[in-house]
């Protein structure tokens, strides 16, 4: 899995957060340019040019991630503020117009 966070600070924050996750729930991960990346199941990158092949991409950016069509699944997280929702709708239309199957899960409604 690749976590694509195009802002370097967000990528580093995700990396730190995964290190302090509860000990019994540790998620093995590293930055995509790390020498251990080929042996690590979860990679994090802010660099669109350094995007390794992965089966699943989690997009934390405002735009469609580069080369997303190479992955089997793309996960998008849409926040609650109006600007984030508008950008999410744009990406949704982009994917829909190109014929991608889309499944939505409203986690706010479940809370």
N, C-alpha and C positions, 0 to 999 in steps of 0.2 A: 504494500500500500504506500502511496505517496501522498503526503500532506503538502499541498502547494499553497504557500503563504507568500505572495509576491512582495510583501514588505518585510525587509530583513529583520526588523525588530519583532514583528509578529512571529516569524519563523523561530527566532531565538527564544521568545517567550513560550511558545508551544514546546520547544525542546526542554526548557527548564521545568515547565509544568509536568511533563511526562516523567521527569526524574523524581519529582516529589510526590507522585501518585502513591496511593497506599502500597506498602511493600508487597502484599500478597496479590496485588493487581498490576504489577509492573508490566509495562509495555516496552519490549525491546525496540529501540529506535536509535537513529543517529541522523546527522545532517547528510544530505545526498553526496556531498564531496568528501566525506570521511572515508578513510581507507577500509573501514569495516562495512561500508554500504552494501557490497555484494552478498554479505552473509546476514544482513539485518532485515527483518520483515517489514518494518515501518521506517520510511525515509521522509525527511523534511527538507524542503527547498524553497528558496525565495528567488532563485535564478531560473528563468524560463529556458535559458540555454543549457542548463545542467539538469535536465529532466530525464531521469532514467526510465526505462520501460517498466511499467507496473500494471498489474491487473486492475487495481482500484485507485482512483485519484479522489482525494477530498480537497475541493476547491475552497479556499478561504479568501479568495480575491474578489474584486468587484467585477471583473471581466471573465469571459470564458477562458479557462486555462489553455495554454498552448498545447497542441498535439493531443487534446483530450480524446479524439476519435480513435487513437491507438489503444485505449484502455477498454476493458470489458465493462467497467462500471464507473460512473462519475457521481460523486456525492456533492451536493451543494447545501450550504447552511445559509438560511435567510433570516436576518434579524428582525426585530419588531419595529425599528424606526422607519419612517416613510422613505427616506433615501435608499436604505438597504433593500426595502421591499420593491421599490421601483427598479433598481438594478437587477434584482432577482427576477422580476417579471420580464425584463429585457432578455436575460439569459434564457429564461423559460421559452419565450417566443423563438429565439434563435435555434434552440434545440428542436422544438416542435416543428418549425418550418422545414427542418432538414430530416424529419421523419424519425427522430429518436424516440424510443418508448420512454415515457416519463411516469414515475410513480411519486406522488406527493404524500408527505407525512406531516401533519400539523401537530407538532409536539406541544405548542402553546395550548391548544384545545384539550389536550390530554391532561394537562396539569391541574 
